[in-house]
Amino acid sequence: MIKKGIVFIVLGVLLIGCKAKKRTTYARTAPKKQVVSKPVKKQPYEDNGYYTLPEDTGQFVQFPINSVAEYIDTFSEIAQMEMKAYGIPASITLAQGLLESGFGRGELALKSNNHFGIKCHRGWEGDRTYHDDDEAGECFRKYNHPMYSFRDHSIFLSGRSRYAGLFELDSDDYKRWAKGLKQAGYATDKRYPQKLISLIEQHRLYQYDRGVVQQGYGQETTSVQRNPTTYVVKKGDTLYSISRRYSVSVEDLRRINQIPDNTISVGQELTVQPSRVNK
């Protein structure tokens, strides 16, 4: 009886071991999920005749900025080129960039290259990000390169009628530009003009306006005002591509040409008014 008991115990141990081994052999781990990065839209900015923007490779490019002085040194020439092309004082562009982006170190600037706090607005078809501002989770424009933010700032101001009066001012009259931006509704901060003027005078940003004016560039020479008032639609054109070319929103193109939807045809003549359209 003792021997039979030992035999049964040994057989039980062997069976349990086999079952354990079998469970181990066929156990499978869940497959890891593959993370696929979403392709970034390229920005459709064209050469405006003064300087060419860097090629948009679809990669997110960011300049390392650690101080106000570095910000000014990095973007002052870009602001001057935008002044030559669009007539916006370089000092205003730099001051707005410094203020809105926290000299390039603010959360919105770091994650989206948005240096001017420009929200998506109707008609924006580029990349976007969401950021808490006046309300939680508001939609802001996102750029692959900081220079696209500077160009879009120029397009934004020159393409909306609410800012049209600013372009009647002298190119280097930064004080009236600062006040005019607030009056036109660019910012809700009551002290917005004073903050811009303070930055301009503290860091002598007005010197960049004078440098452009001394080169013979003024309001009457800007590329925006040289644009024709009409455009004939060509094959491959869309309302969006035309809007970017002439600094007009899609909504405004539809309105001034009485187009009920986004359909246009080859040979159609469209009226474009770069600095005289509504937001």
VMD Tcl script that draws the C-alpha trace (Angstrom):
set ca {
  {0.00 0.00 0.00}
  {2.82 2.36 0.81}
  {4.44 1.68 -2.57}
  {1.16 2.29 -4.39}
  {0.73 5.56 -2.47}
  {4.22 6.69 -3.49}
  {3.48 5.83 -7.12}
  {0.26 7.90 -7.06}
  {2.08 10.87 -5.51}
  {4.84 10.74 -8.15}
  {2.30 10.52 -10.98}
  {0.37 13.49 -9.52}
  {3.49 15.63 -9.36}
  {4.38 14.75 -12.97}
  {0.86 15.61 -14.21}
  {0.84 18.95 -12.41}
  {4.28 19.77 -13.81}
  {3.16 18.93 -17.35}
  {0.08 21.17 -17.04}
  {2.15 24.05 -15.72}
  {4.66 23.61 -18.49}
  {1.87 23.50 -21.06}
  {0.39 26.76 -19.80}
  {3.77 28.42 -19.91}
  {4.55 27.13 -23.39}
  {1.37 28.49 -25.00}
  {1.00 31.75 -23.08}
  {1.09 34.81 -25.41}
  {1.56 38.47 -24.68}
  {-0.68 41.08 -26.31}
  {0.88 42.66 -29.40}
  {2.15 46.22 -28.96}
  {0.16 48.94 -30.67}
  {1.97 50.68 -33.51}
  {2.11 54.46 -33.23}
  {1.75 56.16 -36.60}
  {2.62 59.83 -36.68}
  {0.17 62.04 -38.52}
  {1.76 63.85 -41.48}
  {2.09 67.59 -41.03}
  {0.46 69.85 -43.60}
  {2.83 72.06 -45.53}
  {2.32 75.81 -45.43}
  {1.37 77.30 -48.83}
  {3.37 80.52 -48.60}
  {4.79 81.87 -51.84}
  {7.82 84.02 -52.65}
  {6.66 87.65 -52.44}
  {9.53 89.09 -54.46}
  {11.62 90.31 -51.52}
  {12.87 87.12 -49.96}
  {12.11 83.43 -50.18}
  {10.83 81.54 -47.20}
  {12.62 78.29 -46.34}
  {11.25 75.17 -47.99}
  {8.54 73.50 -45.96}
  {9.68 69.91 -45.52}
  {6.80 69.09 -43.22}
  {9.14 68.93 -40.22}
  {8.60 71.10 -37.15}
  {11.55 73.52 -36.94}
  {12.20 75.65 -33.89}
  {14.84 78.26 -33.05}
  {16.38 78.02 -29.55}
  {15.69 81.39 -27.87}
  {16.72 82.11 -24.28}
  {16.42 85.88 -23.90}
  {14.80 89.01 -25.30}
  {18.12 90.00 -26.88}
  {18.34 86.65 -28.67}
  {14.78 86.99 -29.92}
  {15.46 90.42 -31.38}
  {18.75 89.30 -32.90}
  {17.08 86.25 -34.47}
  {13.98 87.90 -35.91}
  {14.86 91.57 -36.52}
  {15.96 91.00 -40.12}
  {12.84 88.93 -40.83}
  {10.67 91.72 -39.41}
  {12.45 94.22 -41.66}
  {11.88 92.08 -44.74}
  {8.20 91.78 -43.86}
  {8.09 95.57 -43.49}
  {9.50 95.97 -46.99}
  {6.97 93.54 -48.38}
  {3.83 94.53 -46.46}
  {4.42 97.96 -44.91}
  {4.02 96.87 -41.28}
  {6.62 98.55 -39.02}
  {9.36 96.09 -38.07}
  {9.22 97.50 -34.54}
  {5.54 96.59 -34.25}
  {6.13 93.08 -35.59}
  {8.99 92.50 -33.15}
  {7.14 93.99 -30.18}
  {4.04 91.92 -30.88}
  {6.18 88.82 -31.29}
  {7.96 89.47 -28.01}
  {4.74 90.14 -26.13}
  {2.52 87.43 -27.62}
  {5.14 84.66 -27.55}
  {6.90 85.47 -24.28}
  {10.04 86.17 -26.36}
  {9.64 82.77 -28.02}
  {9.49 80.83 -24.74}
  {5.74 80.80 -24.17}
  {3.82 77.53 -24.30}
  {1.96 78.40 -27.51}
  {5.12 79.45 -29.32}
  {7.03 76.36 -28.22}
  {4.40 73.87 -29.34}
  {3.20 75.62 -32.49}
  {5.69 78.32 -33.62}
  {2.78 80.75 -33.27}
  {4.49 84.00 -32.27}
  {1.50 86.32 -32.62}
  {-1.35 84.50 -30.93}
  {-3.33 84.20 -34.16}
  {-6.33 81.93 -33.79}
  {-7.60 79.58 -36.47}
  {-10.56 81.65 -37.69}
  {-12.85 80.57 -40.50}
  {-11.03 79.55 -43.70}
  {-7.80 78.44 -42.02}
  {-6.75 75.12 -43.58}
  {-3.29 74.75 -42.07}
  {-2.23 72.83 -38.97}
  {-3.70 73.78 -35.63}
  {-3.20 73.36 -31.92}
  {-5.45 73.97 -28.91}
  {-4.52 76.34 -26.13}
  {-6.26 78.01 -23.19}
  {-6.67 81.73 -23.82}
  {-9.82 83.81 -23.27}
  {-11.58 80.44 -23.14}
  {-10.32 76.91 -22.53}
  {-9.09 74.88 -25.49}
  {-9.24 77.57 -28.18}
  {-7.97 76.78 -31.68}
  {-4.69 78.43 -32.72}
  {-2.72 78.25 -35.93}
  {0.35 76.04 -36.00}
  {3.37 76.54 -38.26}
  {6.20 74.24 -39.24}
  {8.74 77.08 -39.16}
  {8.85 80.36 -37.16}
  {9.21 82.38 -40.37}
  {5.79 81.17 -41.51}
  {4.33 82.75 -38.38}
  {5.88 86.11 -39.29}
  {4.58 85.85 -42.85}
  {1.09 84.89 -41.70}
  {1.09 87.85 -39.31}
  {1.72 90.16 -42.29}
  {-0.99 88.46 -44.33}
  {-3.41 88.56 -41.41}
  {-3.08 92.32 -40.87}
  {-2.95 93.33 -44.53}
  {-5.86 91.14 -45.56}
  {-8.59 92.42 -43.22}
  {-10.49 95.68 -43.52}
  {-10.51 96.27 -39.76}
  {-6.76 96.97 -40.02}
  {-6.92 98.91 -43.31}
  {-6.60 102.28 -41.58}
  {-3.20 101.28 -40.19}
  {-1.75 101.14 -43.68}
  {-2.59 104.83 -44.15}
  {-0.13 105.65 -41.35}
  {3.56 106.30 -41.86}
  {5.56 103.07 -41.88}
  {7.64 104.18 -38.90}
  {4.83 105.66 -36.76}
  {4.93 102.85 -34.21}
  {2.91 104.71 -31.57}
  {-0.14 105.17 -33.77}
  {0.23 101.62 -35.07}
  {0.22 100.29 -31.50}
  {-2.91 102.25 -30.63}
  {-4.57 101.34 -33.92}
  {-4.08 97.62 -33.33}
  {-5.95 97.85 -30.04}
  {-8.73 99.95 -31.57}
  {-9.12 97.43 -34.40}
  {-9.56 94.62 -31.89}
  {-6.28 92.72 -32.17}
  {-6.13 92.30 -28.39}
  {-8.53 92.65 -25.48}
  {-5.87 93.94 -23.07}
  {-6.57 97.64 -22.39}
  {-2.87 98.30 -21.93}
  {-1.86 96.55 -25.14}
  {-0.63 99.76 -26.89}
  {1.38 100.85 -23.86}
  {3.01 97.43 -23.61}
  {4.03 97.48 -27.27}
  {5.36 101.02 -27.07}
  {7.29 100.20 -23.89}
  {8.97 97.21 -25.56}
  {9.81 99.26 -28.65}
  {11.39 102.08 -26.69}
  {13.10 99.92 -24.07}
  {14.84 97.82 -26.72}
  {15.12 100.56 -29.36}
  {13.17 98.53 -31.88}
  {12.35 101.72 -33.82}
  {15.87 101.56 -35.25}
  {14.75 98.69 -37.49}
  {11.95 100.85 -38.93}
  {14.39 103.64 -39.70}
  {16.76 101.23 -41.38}
  {14.03 100.13 -43.81}
  {12.82 103.69 -44.49}
  {16.38 104.85 -45.15}
  {16.66 102.17 -47.83}
  {13.80 103.85 -49.69}
  {11.00 101.49 -48.74}
  {7.71 103.03 -47.77}
  {4.01 102.44 -47.73}
  {3.60 103.08 -51.45}
  {6.14 100.36 -52.37}
  {4.62 97.41 -50.54}
  {3.87 94.28 -52.52}
  {0.33 94.16 -51.12}
  {-0.60 97.43 -52.80}
  {1.09 96.42 -56.05}
  {-1.19 93.41 -56.33}
  {-3.79 93.71 -59.12}
  {-7.44 94.09 -58.17}
  {-8.60 91.21 -60.38}
  {-7.41 87.67 -61.02}
  {-8.34 85.20 -63.77}
  {-8.74 81.65 -62.47}
  {-6.29 79.12 -63.93}
  {-6.31 75.34 -63.97}
  {-5.52 73.96 -60.52}
  {-6.57 77.13 -58.67}
  {-8.76 76.98 -55.58}
  {-10.29 79.79 -53.57}
  {-7.83 78.92 -50.82}
  {-4.73 79.14 -53.04}
  {-5.94 82.46 -54.47}
  {-6.71 83.79 -50.99}
  {-3.16 83.07 -49.82}
  {-1.65 84.65 -52.94}
  {-3.53 87.91 -52.52}
  {-3.81 88.06 -48.73}
  {-7.59 87.72 -48.74}
  {-9.64 85.25 -46.73}
  {-11.72 82.64 -48.56}
  {-14.84 84.04 -46.92}
  {-14.09 87.52 -48.25}
  {-13.34 86.26 -51.76}
  {-16.72 84.56 -51.81}
  {-18.46 87.65 -50.49}
  {-16.98 90.27 -52.80}
  {-17.44 88.00 -55.82}
  {-20.90 86.76 -54.76}
  {-19.86 83.11 -54.90}
  {-22.34 80.91 -52.99}
  {-19.87 78.07 -52.36}
  {-16.22 77.19 -53.04}
  {-16.77 76.35 -56.71}
  {-14.81 78.38 -59.27}
  {-14.09 77.74 -62.96}
  {-11.12 78.26 -65.25}
  {-11.29 81.68 -66.91}
  {-13.48 83.18 -64.20}
  {-12.45 86.70 -63.21}
  {-12.32 87.33 -59.48}
  {-12.03 90.64 -57.70}
  {-9.30 90.72 -55.04}
  {-8.90 93.60 -52.63}
  {-5.92 92.80 -50.38}
  {-6.32 95.54 -47.79}
  {-10.00 96.32 -47.98}
  {-11.88 93.18 -46.99}
  {-13.66 92.17 -43.81}
  {-12.38 89.63 -41.33}
}
mol new
graphics top color blue
foreach p $ca { graphics top sphere $p radius 0.5 }
foreach p [lrange $ca 0 end-1] q [lrange $ca 1 end] { graphics top cylinder $p $q radius 0.2 }
display resetview
